[in-house]
Amino acid sequence: MGEPVLYTVSEGVCTITLNRPERLNAFNVEQHEGFIGALKEAARDPAVRCVVITGAGRGFCAGQDLADIGNQPIGQIVRRYYNTWIGLIRSLEKPVLAAVNGVAAGAGVSLALACDLVLMAESASLVQAFVNIGLVPDSGASYFLPRLIGYHKAMELALFGDKVSAAEAQALGLCNRVVPDEGFQAAVADWAGRLARGPRSMGWIKRLIGRGLERPLDEVLELEAHLQEAAAASADAREGIRAFSERRAPNFTGR
Ligand code: T3D
């Protein structure tokens, strides 16, 4: 068995691959630790301009490894690992793209929903599997689901635990795009490349849209003013405005 998490950086795109394909990339402690380390490194490394999270083999992530459950108190595992990586994805000031190459279940769905953009391969699917084994949604599922699709649909998925096809996920608003399997890697590379060539303000846009969901209008207006000052002072904003007046495409550097 190889490393449970693979990490590469190329042309500004960091790709983090969950790599336990024989278990559909379900999380054990080693995979949690590798994933948390990878997210911290992606946040720290200035060469990383966007992050792609995907799975090896035919699955994206099947949530908790059920062969590994019960070795530690569940609340402790959820707080120490799942909650930590969900927080890291949300606070990472770089766009994070979930490339859902195959089935996602339980916390694997939460992982996709925590990302900023979600691309699904046509054959991929999502399963709110918690109820099927007598558990409750975790890793932010109860936060993301009703916000994305409303209370009743969230309840339907969470109470019945049925498989949702990629096409249905898109119709519900659980992913941005569905791509035919054969074109999936190219579509992921296209979006990741665009994000990696984007300006520094992309990270601040992520912070703003996230706060816009949660905070009252007056606070968000103030945060917009504050971050607009920061954005306007960035090298990328200077380049963007110069490029506009020179009628050419901007060359952003992420600073
Ligand atoms: O512990 C805590 O801290 C609590 C935290 C909980 C967070 C959670 O995520 S709870 C939810 C855990 N996940 C599940 O309940 C999902 C279980 N898996 C499934 O329901 C199905 O496998 C799928 C719907 C994901 C895929 O179905 P299918 O038919 O495409 O594949 P399969 O044949 O069921 O699975 C393929 C293999 O992966 C199989 O192994 P085998 O027989 O080839 O040796 C299967 O056992 C293994 N596998 C799939 N999911 C898991 C798993 N092994 C361990 N843990 C899994 N979650």
Boltz pocket constraint, residues with backbone or C-beta under 6 A from the ligand:
constraints:
  - pocket:
      binder: B
      contacts: [[A, 21], [A, 22], [A, 23], [A, 24], [A, 26], [A, 62], [A, 63], [A, 64], [A, 65], [A, 66], [A, 67], [A, 69], [A, 70], [A, 73], [A, 74], [A, 75], [A, 77], [A, 78], [A, 103], [A, 104], [A, 105], [A, 106], [A, 107], [A, 108], [A, 127], [A, 129], [A, 130], [A, 132], [A, 133], [A, 135], [A, 138]]
      max_distance: 6.0
